[in-house]
Amino acid sequence: MPETDAKKIGRVTRERFDEIVAELRAEVREDHRIQFVVGDRALEVEPMRRRGGSMPNGDDDLFTVSESLHLLSEETGILYSTIERHRWTAFEFVTSKVEPAPTGPSMVVAAEAQLVTEAGECPGEVLVFTQGGYLSWLEVCSWSDDIEVTLAAARHWLQTRS
């Protein structure tokens, strides 16, 4: 790693480089916030329906869920898949069950959950790490030689507990 007190980094001064870093950090913070705004607004336009609820029901619904979200996508310039994903995340996100992530300059385990199968076995755990106050990565750990522990399996086991 080059020394960080150099007068120039790439084609910009150290001062300009620090301004760029501060600007990008602010944009990243805003980007994380905007994901929830998009999801919340998409849920407002089209609340989640029961399975098979994609068709309009009666005279009240003029559009299917897909049509409404496609129109929202076209009008905002946000990809349909992004709107759909953020809508689902907003639906699944229960703020009362979430605590703020621990902050600090080093890597921190922000959350952990043991995985429990339908049979009551505990084949592993999920760890969520933060660094510098930002979510950093998710780790799925396996303690079992007999039960395959994957991200999909972990999600299933965690959802069946709630």
C-alpha positions in Angstrom: 0.0 0.0 0.0 1.5 3.4 -1.0 2.0 6.0 1.7 -1.2 7.9 2.5 0.4 11.3 3.2 1.5 11.7 -0.5 0.8 15.1 -2.1 -1.0 13.5 -5.0 -3.1 10.4 -5.4 -3.6 9.4 -9.0 -4.2 12.7 -10.8 -5.7 14.6 -7.9 -4.2 16.4 -4.8 -4.6 14.7 -1.4 -7.1 17.4 -0.4 -9.2 16.7 -3.5 -8.9 12.9 -2.9 -10.2 13.4 0.7 -13.2 15.4 -0.7 -13.9 12.6 -3.2 -13.8 10.0 -0.4 -16.2 12.1 1.8 -18.6 12.6 -1.1 -18.6 8.9 -2.0 -19.2 7.9 1.6 -22.2 10.3 1.8 -23.5 8.8 -1.4 -23.2 5.3 -0.1 -25.1 6.2 3.1 -27.8 7.9 0.9 -27.9 4.8 -1.4 -28.5 2.5 1.6 -31.4 4.8 2.8 -32.9 5.1 -0.7 -33.3 1.3 -0.8 -35.8 1.5 2.0 -37.6 4.5 0.5 -38.0 2.7 -2.8 -39.3 -0.5 -1.0 -41.7 1.5 1.2 -43.1 3.4 -1.7 -43.5 0.3 -3.8 -45.4 -1.4 -1.0 -47.6 1.7 -0.8 -48.4 1.4 -4.5 -48.8 -2.4 -4.3 -49.2 -3.9 -0.8 -48.3 -7.6 -0.7 -51.2 -9.9 -1.6 -51.9 -13.5 -0.9 -50.2 -16.1 -3.1 -51.7 -15.9 -6.5 -52.8 -12.3 -5.9 -51.3 -10.9 -9.0 -54.6 -10.5 -10.8 -56.9 -7.5 -10.2 -59.7 -8.3 -7.8 -63.0 -6.7 -8.8 -63.4 -3.1 -10.0 -61.0 -1.5 -7.4 -57.8 -2.9 -8.9 -57.1 -1.5 -12.4 -53.6 -3.0 -12.7 -52.0 -6.3 -11.7 -49.1 -6.1 -9.3 -46.6 -6.5 -12.1 -48.3 -3.8 -14.2 -48.3 -1.3 -11.3 -44.6 -2.0 -10.5 -43.6 -1.8 -14.2 -45.4 1.6 -14.5 -43.6 2.7 -11.3 -40.3 1.6 -12.9 -41.0 3.4 -16.2 -42.0 6.6 -14.5 -39.0 6.7 -12.1 -36.3 5.2 -14.2 -35.6 2.6 -11.5 -35.2 -1.0 -12.8 -38.3 -3.2 -12.3 -36.1 -5.9 -10.6 -34.8 -3.3 -8.2 -38.3 -2.1 -7.3 -39.5 -5.6 -6.9 -36.5 -6.6 -4.7 -36.8 -3.5 -2.4 -40.5 -4.0 -2.1 -40.0 -7.6 -0.9 -37.2 -6.4 1.5 -39.5 -3.7 2.9 -42.2 -6.2 3.4 -40.0 -8.7 5.3 -38.1 -6.0 7.3 -39.6 -5.8 10.8 -38.0 -2.8 12.5 -39.1 -3.8 16.0 -36.9 -6.8 15.8 -33.8 -4.9 14.6 -31.2 -3.1 16.8 -28.7 -0.6 15.4 -25.5 -2.2 14.2 -22.6 -1.8 16.6 -20.0 0.7 15.4 -16.3 0.9 15.8 -13.2 1.1 13.7 -12.6 -2.7 13.6 -14.7 -5.6 12.5 -17.6 -6.3 14.8 -20.1 -9.2 15.0 -23.4 -7.1 14.8 -25.8 -10.1 15.0 -25.8 -13.8 15.3 -28.5 -16.4 15.1 -28.4 -20.2 15.7 -29.9 -22.3 12.9 -32.6 -24.7 14.1 -34.0 -27.3 11.8 -37.7 -28.5 11.8 -36.4 -31.6 13.7 -34.9 -29.3 16.4 -31.3 -29.9 15.4 -28.8 -27.0 15.5 -26.5 -27.5 12.5 -24.9 -24.0 12.5 -25.3 -20.3 12.8 -25.4 -17.1 10.9 -23.1 -14.2 11.7 -23.5 -10.6 10.5 -20.4 -8.4 10.6 -20.0 -4.6 10.5 -16.9 -2.5 10.0 -16.8 1.2 10.7 -20.5 1.2 11.4 -21.5 -0.3 8.0 -22.7 -3.8 7.3 -19.8 -5.7 5.9 -20.7 -9.3 5.3 -22.8 -12.3 6.3 -21.3 -15.6 7.2 -23.2 -18.9 7.4 -21.3 -21.4 9.6 -21.9 -25.2 9.7 -21.3 -27.4 12.7 -22.7 -30.5 11.1 -21.3 -33.2 8.9 -24.7 -34.7 8.4 -26.8 -31.6 7.5 -26.0 -29.4 4.6 -26.0 -25.8 5.7 -26.4 -23.3 2.8 -27.5 -19.7 2.7 -30.9 -20.9 1.3 -31.3 -23.4 4.1 -30.3 -20.8 6.7 -32.9 -18.4 5.4 -35.6 -21.2 5.5 -34.8 -22.2 9.0 -34.7 -18.6 10.2 -38.1 -17.8 8.6 -39.8 -20.9 10.0 -38.9 -19.7 13.5 -40.6 -16.4 13.3 
